[in-house]
Amino acid sequence: MRWREAKKGGLKAPIAKRQTDRIAPFSKRAKAFIVDSFMLLMPILYVVFYLVFGSREGFAQHWGLGWLLVLVPYGLVTTLFFSKTAQTPGFKAYDIELKDPQTLRTPSLAMLLIRYLTALLTCITLIGLLLPLLRKDRRTLYDLLSRSVPLCK
């Protein structure tokens, strides 16, 4: 394509570059995470603590298995929410949708699973969680690795 055609709009910038003003701010995503924690994670924690292990002390004795029994269902539930509606309850409360930056469609199931697994790894490092505060496009490490972007409606 020639320069003149590109200058007239023949070549378009990637959607992510044009949509940076729509990317959800860190504060909205943190609030959405808190809502998701209470609506999705707390019921799973309750079931695992009291129905599977009988008490918090039982959970503490088998903490590796306990966290596995918490994080696997939580990952499945959030991945299903994202795959069906591109929103978890927290994202819905703050009008955020998870999209592929190139096509503006819901990311594939494989990308959503990668997003969840890398989000778990990112939670271990504080730098990975605070990355949106350092980047102009406000994307986290797991957003970058899973090729997804949380957009405000």
C-alpha positions in Angstrom: 0.0 0.0 0.0 1.3 3.4 -0.9 1.9 6.2 1.7 -0.9 8.3 0.3 -3.4 5.6 0.7 -2.2 4.9 4.2 -2.4 8.6 5.0 -6.0 8.7 3.8 -7.0 5.8 6.1 -6.2 2.8 4.0 -4.1 1.4 6.8 -5.7 1.4 10.2 -4.0 1.3 13.5 -4.6 -1.9 15.5 -7.8 -1.7 17.5 -5.9 -1.8 20.8 -4.1 1.4 19.9 -7.3 3.2 19.0 -9.1 1.8 22.1 -6.7 2.9 24.8 -9.1 5.5 26.1 -11.7 2.7 26.6 -9.4 0.4 28.6 -10.8 0.1 32.1 -8.8 2.0 34.7 -7.0 0.1 37.5 -9.4 1.4 40.2 -12.5 0.0 38.4 -10.8 -3.4 37.8 -9.7 -3.6 41.5 -13.3 -2.9 42.6 -14.6 -5.5 40.1 -12.1 -8.0 41.6 -13.4 -7.3 45.1 -17.0 -7.9 43.9 -16.0 -11.1 42.2 -14.1 -12.2 45.4 -17.3 -11.8 47.5 -19.7 -13.2 44.9 -17.7 -16.1 43.4 -14.7 -16.8 45.7 -16.3 -16.6 49.1 -19.0 -19.3 48.4 -16.3 -21.6 47.1 -14.2 -21.0 50.2 -17.1 -21.6 52.5 -17.9 -25.0 50.8 -14.2 -26.1 50.9 -13.6 -24.9 54.5 -16.7 -26.3 56.1 -18.1 -29.0 53.9 -15.0 -30.6 52.6 -12.5 -30.1 55.5 -15.0 -29.5 58.4 -13.3 -26.4 59.7 -10.6 -23.8 59.0 -8.2 -25.8 61.0 -8.8 -28.8 58.7 -8.1 -26.5 55.8 -4.9 -25.3 57.4 -3.7 -28.8 57.9 -4.2 -29.6 54.2 -3.6 -26.1 52.7 -2.1 -27.3 49.4 -5.1 -29.5 48.6 -7.4 -26.9 50.0 -6.2 -24.1 47.7 -6.3 -26.5 44.8 -10.0 -27.2 45.6 -10.6 -23.5 45.8 -8.7 -22.2 42.8 -9.7 -24.8 40.2 -13.5 -24.2 40.6 -13.0 -20.4 40.8 -10.9 -20.6 37.6 -13.6 -22.6 35.9 -16.4 -20.3 37.0 -14.6 -17.1 36.0 -13.6 -18.7 32.7 -17.2 -19.7 31.9 -18.5 -16.3 32.8 -15.9 -14.6 30.5 -16.5 -17.1 27.7 -20.3 -16.7 27.8 -20.8 -13.0 28.5 -17.3 -11.5 28.5 -18.1 -10.4 32.0 -17.9 -11.7 35.6 -20.4 -10.2 38.1 -17.8 -7.7 39.1 -17.1 -6.7 35.5 -20.8 -6.3 35.0 -21.2 -4.1 38.0 -18.6 -1.7 36.7 -19.5 -2.0 33.0 -16.3 -3.7 31.9 -16.0 -6.3 29.2 -13.1 -8.6 28.4 -12.3 -8.5 24.7 -9.6 -9.5 22.2 -7.9 -6.2 21.3 -7.6 -7.1 17.6 -11.1 -8.3 16.8 -13.1 -6.9 19.8 -14.7 -10.3 20.3 -14.6 -12.4 23.4 -11.3 -14.2 23.7 -11.1 -17.9 23.0 -11.5 -20.5 25.7 -7.8 -21.3 25.5 -6.8 -17.6 25.9 -9.2 -17.3 28.9 -7.5 -20.3 30.5 -4.1 -18.8 29.8 -5.3 -15.6 31.3 -6.5 -17.3 34.5 -3.3 -19.3 34.9 -1.0 -16.3 34.3 -3.2 -14.2 36.6 -2.4 -16.7 39.4 1.3 -16.5 38.6 1.1 -12.7 38.5 -0.6 -12.5 41.9 2.6 -14.0 43.3 4.6 -11.0 42.1 3.5 -7.6 43.1 5.1 -6.1 40.0 2.8 -8.0 37.7 -0.2 -6.7 39.5 1.0 -3.1 39.5 2.0 -3.1 35.9 -1.1 -1.1 34.8 0.0 1.8 36.9 3.3 1.9 34.9 2.0 1.3 31.4 0.2 3.9 29.2 -2.3 1.3 27.9 -3.1 0.2 31.5 -2.8 -3.6 30.8 -1.7 -6.1 33.3 0.9 -8.8 32.6 -1.8 -11.4 32.2 -3.7 -9.2 29.8 -0.6 -9.0 27.7 0.2 -12.7 27.8 -3.4 -13.7 27.1 -4.0 -11.1 24.4 -7.1 -9.7 26.1 -8.1 -6.2 27.2 -10.8 -5.1 29.7 -12.8 -2.4 28.0 -15.3 0.0 29.5 -18.7 -0.1 27.7 
